Amino acid sequence: MFRPWPTPHWAAEPSSTSTGASKAFLSGSCEETNSKSDVITLKLYAVIERYLVNHMDAVVVSVHYCLAPEYPYPIPFEDCLTAIKYLHRHHQHFGRDATQISIAGDSAGANIAAGIFLKLRDTNQNFLHRQILLSPVTQVSSFLTYSFRDNAKYAIFIEPTFFLEYINVSTDHADAVCANEHVVHEEMIHHKARPYLKNYHKINHEDVVRKEHVARDFGRRIEDPYLCPMMADSLKGLSPALVLVTEHDPFRDDALAYADRLQADGIEMEAVRAFGFHRIYYFFDRSVSGGRMIDAVVNYMRTVYEK
C-alpha cells in the first residue's frame, strides 16, 4: 500500500468523515516464472504506483494475487475480488471514502479488473467508482485480430502459453489457439460481442477449421464473462471507464472492441491511444509514450475527483 507523502493526519487516526480517493492496482503478471523475475516485476509496478500516489491525493493498494500455472483461473480473480471487497469494507482504516474506490489494472490485471466490475454488478454490489484498463485482455475467442496477427511476434512479456496456463488449458494447444481452431463458430456467429470483434478481424471465423478436441478442452471458458469480459451478455450498468492502448500491442484491438461495446451500452468511456508496444508504461519515466499513458491516468483521476 502506498500513501501520499507526507503522511496526512488520518493515517494515524482514521476518520469516518475522510473524503480521499483510493485505488487498487492489479498488475498484469498472470503467470509465475521464478522468484527473481517476480521481484523485478513488483519493483517495476512499485515505481508506477508511487508515481500515481505522488501526483494524486489517493491511497494506492497493490494486490499481489496468486499466479498461474500453480493457481489458474478463477483463483487469481477471486483473490483480487476478495481484496477489493476488503478495501471497501475497511475503507475507514485506510482513511478513504467508500464511494471513491477505483480499480486500475494492466494486461491480465486489466482483464481481472474488468471481470470484477461485471461480477459486482451482477451481484448488486456495484460500489466501485471508476475502472482504468491499460492494454486489457478482454477475450480468448479470437486471436485473428489485426493487432494480434501483426504485433504478437514483436511483443515482449507475452507468450500464447501464458493464456493457456492462466485458464488451465494444455499448452500443447498454443498453435491451434493462435489459428482460432478452438472456437465453436456457430455459437460465435450469433454472439452479441461478434459485431464489435468483427471490426478488428483479419479473417473471418468461417475461414477456420475447428479442432474438436481443442474446443472441447476449452469448454465454456470462452463465454465466461468474468474471464472474458467482452463476452458478457451486456456491459450496461458498469462504472465509467478509461481504456488505454498502444499501437503495436497485440491486445490493442481487444481493448478497442471492448471500448466500442462499453460506449454502445451507454457507459461513460474515454480511450487513449499511444505509440509503442505492450507495457511501454513500464518505462513511463524514460519514454514519451509510456509517460503519456501514466499521465493520462493521473489527469483522468484528478478530473474525476475534482468534480
N, C-alpha and C positions, 0 to 999 in steps of 0.2 A: 504494500500500500504506500502511495506517495501523497504527501500533503503539501499545500502551498508553504513557501518559506518567506519570512519567518513564521513559525507555527503560531497560529492565532489562539486566542484565549480559550476557544471552545474545544481545543484538543485535550486540555486537561479537565475542563468542566463541561461535559456535553450538555447541550441545551435543547429543550423541546421546541424552542422557537427559532432555531438556526435555519437559515434560508439558502445555504450554499448548495452548489450542484455536486453530484458525484457521478463518476463514470467507471464502468467495469471495462477492462480491456482484455479481449480474448485473442491471444496470439495465434498465428497460423501453423503452429508445429503439430500437425496431426499424426506424425509418425516419430516414434522414438528410434534414434540411431545409436547413439552412445552417450555416455555421461559427459564427455568433453564437449561434444557439439551441442548438447542440451544446455550446458552452462554458457557457452558462447551466445546461443540464441537468446537466453534470458537476459544477458547483458545488453544485447542489441535492443531488445524491447525496453529494457530499463532506461536506456538513453532517451528513447522516444517518449516514454511515459513521464520522465522528469521534465522534458521539454513542454509537454502538454500542461503539467501542473504549474510550471513556472510562467506560463502565458495565459492561464485561466484561473479563476478562483474556484477550483474544483479539487476534490479528492479523487485520485485515480487508483482503483483497485485492480491489480493484475491477477488473473485467475490462472493458476498453474494446474491444469487438468491432466488426468491420466491420458496416456498416449497409446496409439496403436503401434505395433501389432499385438502387444500384450493385452491391451484394453481397447478393443474395437468398439465402433458404434453399437449401442447407444450410450456406452459408459462415459465417454468424454462429454457428450451432450448433457447427460444427467448431472455430471459434476458441475458443469457451468450453470445449469438451471438451478441447482441447489445453492450455488454461491450467490446468484442474483437474488434469489428469494431471501437468503440470509442477510444480504446487504439491505434489502428493503425492510425486512422485519426489524433489523437492528440499526436503522438509519440514525437514531439519536446517538448511539455510541460513536458513530463517525462524525457527528456534528453536522449532518446534512439534512436536506429537505426530502421527504419521502416521495414527493411529486416531481422531483428533478433528477431522477436516476436515468442515465442513458447507457447504452452499450456501444462500444466500438470494437470492431474485430477486423482482422485481415486474413485473406485467403481462406484456409479451413476454419479459422476463427470467425471470419465473417459468415461463413456457412452456418456455424453453430449459433451465432448471434441472430441471424435471420430466422432460424428454426425456433429459437427461444421466443421471439416475438409472436410467431404463429401459435406456439404451444400455450403461451399465456393468454392470448386472445381466445383460443378455443376452450380454455378452462375458466373464462370470465375473471382473469387476474391481470388484465392489461394495465399495469401500473407504470410501465416504462415510458419515458418522455421522448427520446429520440434514438434512432438507430443509425450508426455510422459504419458503412460497409466499404472496406478497402479491398478491391480485387476479389469480390466474393465468388466462391464456387457455389452455384445455385442449382445444378442438376447433373445427373450422370446418364441421361437418356441419349445424349448426342455429343460425340467427340468429333463431329464433322463440321463444326462451325468454322467460319473463315479464320478467326483468330487462333483457334487451336491447331488447325492444319498448317497455318503459315508460321506460327511462332513457337510451337512446343519444342522443336528441335534446338531452338536458341535459348530456351528458358533455363534459368538457374533455380535451384531449390525445388525442382519439380521432376517427378518420375511417375509414369502411369501406375506403377505398383503401389504408390502411396495411397491412391484412392481405393484400390482393391483391399489393401490391408486394413484401411480405416473401416470399410464396410464389411470386412470379414469374408471376402471372396478370394478364391485362389488366384495368386499372381500369375499362374500359367495362362490365364485368360487375357493378359495385357494386350497382346496383338489383336485379338478378336474384339476387345472393347474399343480400342482405338479405331477400328474399322466399323464400329457400330453394329457388330454381329451379335450383340447381347440384347437387342431391343425387340419387343413384340410390336411389330409395325402396325398391326390392325388396331391396337389399343392407342398407340401414339397418334394415329391419324385423326382421331376424334377427341383427343385431349385438349382441354382449354388452354394449355400452355403452347400448343403447337403453332398457332399463328404468330406468336412472338418469337419463338425459336426459329421458325422457318425463314424469317427475315435475315437470319445470320448463318444460314446453311450454305455450305459449298456445294453439296449434292443432296438429293432427297433421300429420305429413308427408303423409299420404294426401290432404289437402285442397289440396296444392300441385301445380301442373302443372310438370313439369321442362322446362327448355330444354336440348335435346340438345347444342347447340354449347357452352354454358357448362359443362355436366357433362363434356364431352369435354376442354375446356381444363384442368379441374381434375384429370382423370385419377385416379390413385390417391393423390393428396396427402391426401385426406380421411381415409384409413386409415393413413397413415404415423404410427406411434406416437411417433416422435421429434419430429415436427411437431405431432401431435395426441395427447398422452398419454392422453386419455380413450378413444381408440380401440385401445389396446393389448389384446392377447388376454387378458392378466392383469396385475394390479398386485401380485401376490404376490411376496414376496422383496425388496421395496423397503425403504429406511430409514424410520424413524419420521418423521412429518410434522407441521408446524404450518401450517395453512391460515387465512389472514386475508382477510376480505371486508368491504365496506361495503354498506349497504342500498341506496343509489342508484347502484350501479356496474352498468354493462351486463354485466359479466362475473361478477356475483355468483352467478348460477345455474350458470355454468360451474364455478366454484370449489366450490360446494356439491355439485354432482353428482359431481365428482371426489373430494371428501372422502367422500361416501357410498360410492363404489366402493372407495376405499382401505380404509375401515372394513370393508366387506363382504368384502374379500380378506384380512382379518386383519392389516392394517398398523396399528401404534400411531399414533393420529392425534388431534390436538386442533384444534378450529376456534374462531376468534374472529370475532364479528360486531360491527361498529361502525357508528354512524350516519355518514352523509356520502357523498361522491362518490368516483369513481375517482381514486386517487392523493392522497387527502386527507393521507396521511402526508408528502407534501412539506412540509406546514405543521404538522408534529408539535410544533414549539415555540410555536405560537400557536393551535392548535385542540385541543379536548378529545379528539375522535375520533382525529385524527391522532396525538396523543400516546399515546393508549391503544394504538394498533396497534404503534407502535415500542416502547413499554414492554412490550407482550406478547411481542415478540421477545426483548428483554433478559431478562425474567423466565423465559421458556422456556429460553433457553440457559444461564442461571445454574443453573436447577434440574437440567438435563441434566448439566452438567459438575461439579456438586457431588455427584452420586451416586457 
